[in-house]
Amino acid sequence: MKTSLQVPFPMTTSLQDNVNWVLQKLGQSSDVHYRPLQVGIYPDTNSIALFYIEGLANYDILNEHISKPLQATHENESFWQQDVCVHDLLCQAITLSDLCFSSEGNDAIAALLGGNTVLIVDGYNEAIIAGTAGGERRSIEEPQTQTVVRGPKEGFTEDIRTNTSLLRRKIRSPDLRFISMRIGRFTQTEVVLTYLEGIANPVVVKEALRRLEKIDTDSILESGYIEEYIEDVTYSPFPTIMNSERPDAVAAGLLEGQIAILVDGTPFVLQAPVTFFRFLQSSEDYYQRFDIATFIRFIRYMSFFVSMLLPSLYIAITTFHQEMLPTTLLISLAAQREGVPFPAIVEAFLMEITFEVLREAGVRMPRVIGSAISIVGALVLGQASVQAGLVSAAMVIIVSFTAISNFVTPALNMAVAARLIRFGLMLLAGTFGLFGILTGCMAILIHLVSLRSFGVPYLTPVAPMVLSRLNDTFIRIPRWLTFQRPLSKGNRTRQTRYDKPSPPKEDQ
């Protein structure tokens, strides 16, 4: 199905025909402002039509650079007696540097819907498009989902021009490239692919462009739409594309050889290619000392596996492998479970689902009371469940520590993957014990090895093993030792060889 913007309309020299077509395509919408103007000393032949959309155009720019200059030159006889066509005289009168022309009506409509002002001159089949895009926009604020203690506090906004400027401020290099396109038959959403020439892999850039240009859909309302269309593997809990609302994190990815995809209307920018270990790293790792960053990374890795495996290990040990527990601990757990009517797997599923409901309720409730509801609800339900004998106190501890560990993962989509896998491992543990957990972990590992992100193996640099890239995977070495970029296929040299800093020698 073709939309109205896909049917070509070459503009004519008749002003009335062009105006009628524009008004027809926009459906006489109340927010579309049409103003007929008479300019110059020959009003019968110098009629123009001015179009803009309320709320999308910047009124200050419109008034100062278009309306006032046209009014000032309206009665200037010497100005209009120049041996220049009216079309060019209007361009001289409009004091805007952002001017372009189009003889295609659909281009004029698209510019109008983008917040620009369109002027159509009688007797000319070319519209003047003045850059007046503006309107109300959210200011630059601190990111809500990726907070840091030390580091920049600015985050992306819903305006794509603001987002590209934030990247330009971080990377002031002429090699930074932006490729813009519009996707969505009805939304005509602007999507920008950005990369660093000479650092990003040209094959990845070409493949990303191919996947983006292949998208043919009605609407693109958020970067998540794009992510599902271009990701390598759809049926996998593990994300193969990263998203971030931090300009410093995206700039760091570009400098490492990644590409980024910005979508108008959302502050979340997509990054690819990406590996499994990148989801467990934070931009703050590079703002702290290397030893502190390494310690925190170990905490993240441990917390990730705890959030995925702890409930299933508890189910397997208490159900099938009690001999693995010390006698004192075994007696304590048996005493707690004496009045519990459910097996461990049912108990675990009941508590996990309850906590997931509380988590979702805390997110959907009004922000003022959301956190209070989730905290009080967890405390009250946990305590009441133990007193009622529905669950054991140990199970409440296991579920609580699992949930807290899940919050440690910096990337939300990877934390969600651990939550989903947890339920499958719990089912295997309740059925086959530790053998079921081992089988599940082997299946997960095989699946991870098979994943690709724009052709890059998901477990790089562990599988395949690349020793030179392990210095920024599980640990973070000092900055002066990081010589190469991990993903770049072109210029891989990040810095020249730098000797270890040493204190100055005292004068002898």
Beta strands, then each sheet from edge to edge (+ up, - down):
strand 1: 32-38
strand 2: 47-53
strand 3: 99-102
strand 4: 117-121
strand 5: 127-130
strand 6: 176-183
strand 7: 189-196
strand 8: 242-244
strand 9: 259-263
strand 10: 269-272
strand 11: 452-453
strand 12: 456-457
sheet 1: 1+ 2- 4+ 5- 3+
sheet 2: 6+ 7- 9+ 10- 8+
sheet 3: 11+ 12-
end
